[in-house]
Amino acid sequence: MIEEPDSKIRVLIVDDIPETRENVRKLLYFEKDIEVVGAAANGSEGIEMARDLRPDIVLMDINMPDIDGITATESISQSVPEVQIIMMSVQGETDYLRRSMLAGAREFLVKPFSADELIASIRRVYQLKPKIAPAQPQILRPQPVTPGRPHEAEMTLREGEIITVYSPKGGAGCSTIATNLALVLQNKEQRVALLDGDLQFGDVGVLLNLQPSRTITDLISHVDSLDADFLSDVLLAHPSGIKIMLAPPRPDVAEVVTPDDMREILRHLRLLYDYTVVDTASFLDDVVLTTLEVSDRLLLVVTPDIPTIKNVRLFLEVLDALDYLTKTKLIVNKVSRKDGITDQDITAHIKHTVWATIPRDDRTVAAAANQGIPLVTNNLKSPTAKGIAELANLIRRDRTEEVQKPVLGKETIAEGTSPSTLLGRLFG
């Protein structure tokens, strides 16, 4: 027997069509944990009822005659920030989705939607209801006191390292490397976050067997006022201890995340975690370029085949133009004696030294992906797992030996020139 929850999710419906309001009410009627506390016939009435009733969730129609849903959402988000809004619309274009998220909506439902879709959305958004707190200009973390060193304060500001894994050719194994690398870097002294930056077709959730209940899109309407509590609410916890930020649930939602959004999210992750590992898509757009710009270390992945080597060589020219070569480490993945292409061959062809190699173990890697169990947690004897563990040790050792850490947002190209603008000049 299922016990009825102590508190119900209080929902307000805002839609100018009476039949829609009634249909939504019927869809929710038999849910024991959801209660419809009111229904508004237009945007202005919805704003007023949201302020008076203070529901947990507002189901907001986007097109209404007096005040449209986006304007009403902005008003409610400003005056009653604890109220979470789900936008409803018959139009599913990216522009509507983007404007809704910027206004403060947490999810976007395209009409007609099923009862299961509606109920799942309400429960998901309710779980994400943030703890409202003032924006924090700095996030302080306690650091262990080293014997023999002066400690002027118990709380110090310590910035972590952004590590981006990228390859200009799909199928190079970036997701496998990024996921397992994050797991190996995590220990009692080091806190690690993993961000799936392949916004259209991210695989991190699949590799870790995680349900996308919360994704990076949940942050977009709050980017300008992010704080540690809200960011922690959106990050998913893995049994290993790492925290994961998943890619959007659908490819068409990827455009909601702008380069400025990614920059701000990474800035906060840098303050909260010792290492933030970012998996990326194989193409270059403004979001990927921004990620490369703010990264402290770029792990450039190449596989021993001619098409990938060719793409990496061209990409190194881009990195040279952007002055990113000093933070770029070349990783040769899927190394096998049968390939006929050695590390020396790759170095000679692309004029960049190989920093680390990871052996090929296709069968074990494929099995790990299919099971959602990372290599380094279940197949430590795998040559690939050992190679990634050695890569993690190189990163730790390299960071320890650094004399001075790069500064976030440091200009590495002419002032006022964005990476994408420079690329346009070079290859446009």
N, C-alpha and C positions, 0 to 999 in steps of 0.2 A: 504493500500500500504506500502510495506517494504522499508524503506530508505536504500540506499547503504551506508555502513560505510565510514567514512572519510579516514581511512587508511586500507590497505589490509594486510593480513598475507602473507609475502613473503617466498616462498618455493623453495628450491633447491633439485633436485632429483639426487641421486648418485647410479647408477646401471650399471653393465657391459653388461646387455642384452638390446638391443634397443627396443624390443617389450615391456618389462616391463616399461621402461622409458615412452614410448608412452602411454601405458595403464593407468599409474598413472596420466599422464598429462590429459588424457581424463576424468578420474574420477573427476578431480578437475576443469575442464574447466568451468562448469556452476555455480560454487560457487562464489558469488559476493564479498565475503570477503576474498578470497584466490587467490593469483597470483603466478604462477610458473615463477620464474625469471631466471631459468637456469637448465641444465641437464648435469651431468658429467658421462663419460663412465668408469671411474675407480677411485680408491681411491686417487691417487696423484692429479688427475685433480679435484676431489671433494674438497680436502684440499685447493688447489689454488683458486678455485671459491668461496669457503666459505670465504676466507680471502679478496677476492676482492669485492664480492657482499654483504657480511654480511647479509645474509637472516635471517629471524626470525626462520625458521625451516629447518632442513636438513633431508630428507628421505634417510637413508643410508642402502644399501644392506650389509649384513654381509660377504658374500663370493664373493671376487673379486680377479682376478689373480695377480695384481701387489702389491697393498697394501690393505689388507683386511679391512672390515668395522670397526672392533674394533680398529685397529691401527690408521685408519683415524679419528675415533671418538676421540681418545685420543689426537691426534694432534690438531684437531679443538677446543676441549674443553680447551686446554692450550693456544692456540694462539688467539682464538676468543670466549671467555667464554660466551658472551651474546647470541651466537647462540645455539639454542636448537635442540637436535638430537633425531629422532625416528628411531630405528633400524628395518630393515625388513629382514626376513629370512624364508626359507621353513622349518627350523629346530626349533622346539619349546622347546628343552630340557632346563632344569633348568640351566645347566652349561653355555649355550650360553646366557641365560637371565642374569645370574649373572655377567658374564664377560662384557656384554654390559653395564649394569648399573654401574659397577666399572669404565669403560672407560669414562663414562659421558653421556650415552644415558638416555633419560627421559622416553621413553616407548619402547615397543617391540611388533611389529606386525608380526604375523605368516602368511606367504603367503599360499594360496591365501586369501586375505581379501576383504571385500565388500567396496563399496563406503562410506556407512554410518560409518563403522568402521574406515576407513582412515580419513574421515572428522572430526569425533568426536575426534579422537586422536590428530589431528593437532590443533583443537580449544582448547582442554584441555591443551595441552602442552604450547600453546601460552599464555594462561591465567596464567600459572605458571612461565613465563619468569621472572627470578629473578632480583632484584636490586643488581647489583654487588657492593660489599663493602668489605674492608679488614676484615679478620677474627678478631674477638674481643676476647681477652683473658679473659676479664671480662665484664659482662653486668651489668650496674648500673641502679638502679631504685630509683626514689625519694621516700622518706619515710616521713610520717607525723611527725612533731615535737611535742613531748609530753611536755606539760607545766611542768616546774620544772626540766627538764632534760637538761644537756648540749648538745648542738648540734654543734660539731666541723665542720661539713660540711653539706650542704644541700643534697648532694648525698651520699648514703651509700650502701655498698654491703650487700644484705640480701638474704640468701639462703632459699628456700622454703622446703617443706616436700614432700617426695615421699611416697605415700600410695598405697600398692599393695593389691588387693583383689584376694584371691586364695582358691581353694578347690581341693583336690586330687580326687574328685568324680564329674563327670559331672552331670549337672542338679541341683546343689546346690543353684543356683540363684546368682552367682557372677556378671554376667553382669547387672542384675537388681539392685543389691546393688551398684555396682561401678557407674553406670550411674546416679542413683538418688542421691547418696551420693555427687557426684561432683556438682550437681545442688543445693543441700542444702548448701554446703560449700561456694558457690559463693555469695558474697555480695559486698557492696560498698568498703569495706576495704580489702577484700580478692579476689585475682585473682586466678582462677582455670583452670587447663587443665585436659583433660581426654584422656588417651591413650589406644587404643584397642590393648592389647598385645596378644590376641588370633589371631596369625598371619594367621592361616589357615582358621578358621571359625568364625571370629569375628562378634558379633551381635550389637555392639554399634551403628553403622549406622542405622540399622533397628529400634532399640529402640528409636532413636531420629529422625527418618524419614529424614535422610540425604542421599543425593546422593554422591557416592564415587568419586567425581571429582578430589580429591587430597587425597593421602594416604601416609603412611610412606615410601613406596618405592620411592617416589619422592625426598627423602632426601639422599638416599644411596650414590649416586655418589658425594654428596657434604658434606658428614659427616666430612671429615678432615678440612673443611673450613666453617663450619656452622657459621652463624651470626644471630642476632635477626630478621633482616628484612626477610631473606629467610625462617627462621623457621616460622615466622608469616604468610608468604605467603602460606605455606603448611597446616597450621592448619585451620580447618573449624570453622566458627563462628556459634554459636547457639543463638537464640533469648534471652536466659536466661543470656547470657554474657560469658558463659564458652567457651573455645576453645577445639576443638576435633581433635585428630590425629587418622585417621581410619586405620584399618588393610588393607593388600594388597587386591586387587580386586579378586584374584583367589588363591586357596590353593597352587597351584604349584609355586606361586611367593613368598611364605613365606620364602623359603630357601635363598632368596636374602638378608634378614636381618640377620646379624651375631650378636653374643654376644657383640662384640666391638662396632658395630653400635648402639645397644640398650643402651649400657653404655654411649656413647657420646650424644645420643639424650636426655636421661634422665638427664644428667649433664646440658645441656643447658636449659631444661624445669625447672629444679630446680632453676636456676638463674632468670628465667623470671616469675615464678608463685609461689604464696604462697603455693598452694597445687597442686600436680600432682597426680591424681588418675589413677591407672593402672589396667585394667581388664586383666585376664590371662586365658590361656588354662588350662585344668585339668591335663595334663601330664607334666612330667619334662624333659626338654631338656636344652641345654646350654644357650639359650636365656632366658628361664624362670628362671633358676638358677642365671643368671647375674642380672635379674630384682630383685629377692629376695635379692641378695647381696647388691645392692646399695640402696634398700628401707630403709626408716627410720621406717616405720611401716608396718607390715604384718597383714592384717585382714584375718584370717584363718576361712573359712566358713564351718560349719558342719550342717547337717540336722538331725533331730531325727529319724534316721533309722539305723539299724545295719550295712549294707554295708558301708555307709559313715563314721560312727563312727570308724569302723575298719580301713579304709583308713587314716583317720585323726590321729588315734593313731600311725600308722606306720610312717606317715609323720612327726609327732612330734619327733620321734626318729632321723629322718634326720635333722630336725632343731636343735636338741640338739647337734648332731655331728658337725654341722656347726656353733654352738654358736649363733644361731639366735632367741633363745627362748625369750630373754629379749625384743625384738621388736615385738613379736607375740601376737596378741590379738584374742582370740577365740570368734567367733560370731555364735550363734545358729540361723539359719534361718528356716522359715516355722514352727514356733512353734504353736502347737494346743493342746487343752486339750484331743483330741481324740487319740493322738499318743501313750500315755502310757509311754513315755520316757521323764523324766524330766531333767532340767538343772543339778540337783544333781546327777542323774544317769550318765549323760555324764561326769561330772567332776570326779566322782568316777572311771569311766572306763578308761579315758584317762589321768588322773592325771594332768589336766591343768584347771585352773579356767575359767569359762565362763565370758567374759567381757561385752557382750551385747546380747540381744535377739531381734528377729524380728518376729512378728506374721505372721501366714499364712493367705493369702487372695487370693487364686488361681484365682478366677473369675476376680477380679479387675486387678491383675497382668497380666493375659492373655489378657484382653481387652486393657490394656495400651500398651502391646507389639504389638498387632495386629494393633493398630491405630497409633503407633509411637509417642504417647503422654506420657511422663513420669508420673509416679504416683504423684510425689511431685508437679507437675504443674497443675494437673487436678483432683486429687483425694486425697486431703490433709486429708480427714477424714478416709481414708483407714487405717486399723491397720498396714499394711506393711509400708505405707508412714510415719506414726507416728513413727514406730520403727526405720526407717532409719534416720529420723530427730533427734531422741534421740541419735543415733549413732554419727551423726555429732557433736552434742553438747558435747558428751564425748571426741571426738577427739580434739575439740577446747580447752576444759578444760584441757585435758591431756597435750596438747602442751604448754599451758600457764604455767602449773606447772613444766615443765621440767627445770631443773637447767642448764643442758648443752646439746646442740644439737649434735647428732652423726655427725661425719665428713664423707663426701662423699668419698667412696673408702676405708674406714677404713678396715684394715685387721682383720677379725674375726676368721681366721684359720691360720694354719702355713704358714709362709711367703713362697711365690712361689707355693703354692698349691691352685689350682682353686677348686671351689665347685664341679664341675663335676668330677674332678680327685678324690676328697675325696669320693664322692658317689660311684665311681667305686671300691674304696678300700673296702667300707663298704658292698656294695650289689652286686658287680660284680662276 
